[in-house]
């Protein structure tokens, strides 16, 4: 199905944590060596006479080898390494590489192995990074399906997460939890379609871009430090027409605004020392008028069909 749709196929696999296997995660030995240190993730109600080494060599590693050998994966998203020793992380990585060196591996394989880092579940990083990483988020507060979780990320919030990650140099992985029959909730579908319409017009500012010297300009900001933080505190953000995000690609700089200014003029203060020859509004063929003022660039925006999620300016050197 992914091949027919032109979608890269990857899988998630929790390689060191298994809720139904008593030898998983190395937690048993860690927690019950003299004194309990941590009860989290430990199966102590039905302990199995199996070691963590047995679990890895007889179950987890063979299953990973089967996945990477037989299913033409682009990525395997290993997760929850817990207390996996470095030698096991290395065995997983070499097993994947030997099967297909083109497969991307998440750094949650453990012990600093892997190709792609993450700042954390539902975490927006504070700073840009030149490392290879991706932000990971959910469409509500659940990684699977919870019928009672109605706290959906709106199209505006979803776009905000996308811009925060991409402007800081990251990929953005957005999790969608289908129900038991495989149906994606309507709220997720509607929100994704809205952001998809924005990307259809403005995708040049996202795909294949890198961070500029500044990631964001404007008075508005929010710090999201994890799934629990987002669930408890919600998402309170009033983006203004003075907020802009920046990305670059080749000789082009992209200025992304989420709110259309009431005056019809965008005032961007971070461009005064940036040399450019022309400005385009993505999705419009109209000529853009602009002028340099003492502390900002003033850009007159032509009318466009939809202003729902803002606009993107393309500056050409």
URVENUR-V941609 format. One record per residue. N is the residue number from 0. RES is the residue in one letter. OMEGA is omega in radians with two decimals (* if undefined). Layout:
n res omega
N RES OMEGA
N RES OMEGA
//
This chain:
n res omega
0 X 3.12
1 X 3.13
2 X 3.12
3 X -3.12
4 X -3.14
5 X -3.09
6 X 3.06
7 X -3.06
8 X 3.06
9 X -3.13
10 X 3.01
11 X 3.07
12 X 3.07
13 X -2.91
14 X -3.10
15 X -3.13
16 X -3.10
17 X -3.04
18 X -3.09
19 X -3.14
20 X -3.03
21 X -3.11
22 X -3.00
23 X 2.88
24 X -3.10
25 X -3.06
26 X -3.08
27 X -3.14
28 X -3.11
29 X -3.01
30 X -3.00
31 X 2.99
32 X -3.10
33 X -3.11
34 X 3.09
35 X 3.13
36 X -3.10
37 X -3.10
38 X -3.02
39 X 3.03
40 X -3.04
41 X 3.06
42 X 3.12
43 X 3.12
44 X 3.13
45 X -3.05
46 X -3.14
47 X 3.11
48 X -3.11
49 X -3.13
50 X 3.08
51 X 3.09
52 X 3.09
53 X -3.14
54 X -3.13
55 X -2.99
56 X -3.05
57 X -3.08
58 X -2.96
59 X -3.10
60 X 3.07
61 X 3.12
62 X 3.08
63 X 3.11
64 X 3.10
65 X -3.12
66 X -3.04
67 X -3.12
68 X -2.93
69 X -2.94
70 X 3.02
71 X -3.08
72 X 2.93
73 X -3.09
74 X 2.94
75 X -3.04
76 X 3.08
77 X -3.00
78 X 3.08
79 X 3.11
80 X 3.14
81 X -3.08
82 X 3.14
83 X 3.13
84 X -3.13
85 X -3.10
86 X 3.10
87 X 3.06
88 X 3.13
89 X 3.13
90 X 3.08
91 X -3.07
92 X -3.14
93 X 3.09
94 X 3.13
95 X -3.10
96 X -3.13
97 X 3.11
98 X -3.13
99 X -3.09
100 X -3.14
101 X -3.12
102 X 3.06
103 X -3.07
104 X 3.10
105 X -3.13
106 X 3.01
107 X 2.90
108 X 3.03
109 X 3.01
110 X 3.03
111 X 2.95
112 X 3.11
113 X -3.00
114 X -2.99
115 X 3.10
116 X 3.07
117 X 3.08
118 X -3.10
119 X -3.14
120 X -3.14
121 X 3.09
122 X 2.99
123 X -3.11
124 X -3.11
125 X -3.02
126 X 3.04
127 X 3.13
128 X 3.07
129 X 3.09
130 X 3.07
131 X -3.07
132 X 3.03
133 X 3.00
134 X -3.11
135 X -3.07
136 X -3.14
137 X 3.12
138 X 2.91
139 X 3.07
140 X -3.02
141 X 3.09
142 X 3.05
143 X 3.11
144 X 3.04
145 X -3.06
146 X -3.08
147 X 3.13
148 X -3.11
149 X -3.07
150 X -3.05
151 X 2.97
152 X 3.11
153 X 3.02
154 X 3.14
155 X 3.13
156 X 3.12
157 X 3.10
158 X 3.10
159 X 3.11
160 X 3.12
161 X -3.11
162 X 3.13
163 X -3.12
164 X -3.05
165 X -3.14
166 X 3.12
167 X 3.02
168 X -3.08
169 X 2.88
170 X 3.10
171 X 3.12
172 X -3.10
173 X -3.09
174 X 3.06
175 X -3.11
176 X 3.08
177 X 3.08
178 X -3.06
179 X 3.12
180 X 3.14
181 X -3.12
182 X 3.07
183 X -3.11
184 X -3.07
185 X -3.12
186 X 3.09
187 X -3.12
188 X -3.11
189 X -3.12
190 X 3.13
191 X 3.11
192 X 3.12
193 X 3.11
194 X 3.08
195 X 3.09
196 X 3.09
197 X -3.13
198 X 3.13
199 X 3.12
200 X -2.93
201 X -3.07
202 X 3.12
203 X -3.14
204 X -3.08
205 X -2.99
206 X 3.08
207 X -3.10
208 X 3.07
209 X 3.11
210 X 2.98
211 X -3.14
212 X 3.08
213 X 3.14
214 X -3.04
215 X 3.03
216 X 3.07
217 X -3.02
218 X -2.96
219 X 3.07
220 X 3.11
221 X 3.11
222 X 3.10
223 X -2.99
224 X 3.06
225 X -3.10
226 X -3.13
227 X 3.12
228 X 3.12
229 X -3.12
230 X -3.09
231 X -2.98
232 X -3.12
233 X -3.12
234 X -3.12
235 X -3.11
236 X 3.07
237 X 3.14
238 X -3.13
239 X 3.08
240 X 3.08
241 X 3.14
242 X 3.11
243 X 3.00
244 X -3.03
245 X 2.95
246 X 3.12
247 X 3.10
248 X -3.10
249 X -3.12
250 X -3.07
251 X 3.04
252 X -3.12
253 X 3.10
254 X -2.99
255 X 3.07
256 X -3.13
257 X -3.09
258 X 3.11
259 X -3.11
260 X -3.14
261 X -3.13
262 X -3.06
263 X -3.14
264 X 3.08
265 X 3.13
266 X -3.06
267 X -3.00
268 X -3.06
269 X -3.01
270 X -3.01
271 X -3.11
272 X -3.14
273 X -3.11
274 X 3.09
275 X -3.08
276 X -3.07
277 X 3.12
278 X 3.02
279 X 2.97
280 X -3.09
281 X -3.11
282 X -3.13
283 X 3.09
284 X -3.05
285 X 3.11
286 X -3.12
287 X 3.07
288 X 3.13
289 X -3.12
290 X 3.09
291 X 3.03
292 X -3.05
293 X -3.02
294 X -3.07
295 X 2.96
296 X 3.10
297 X -3.08
298 X 3.12
299 X -3.06
300 X 3.05
301 X 3.12
302 X 3.05
303 X -3.03
304 X -3.09
305 X 3.10
306 X -3.00
307 X -3.09
308 X 3.06
309 X -2.93
310 X 3.10
311 X 3.03
312 X 3.13
313 X 3.13
314 X -3.07
315 X 3.11
316 X *
//
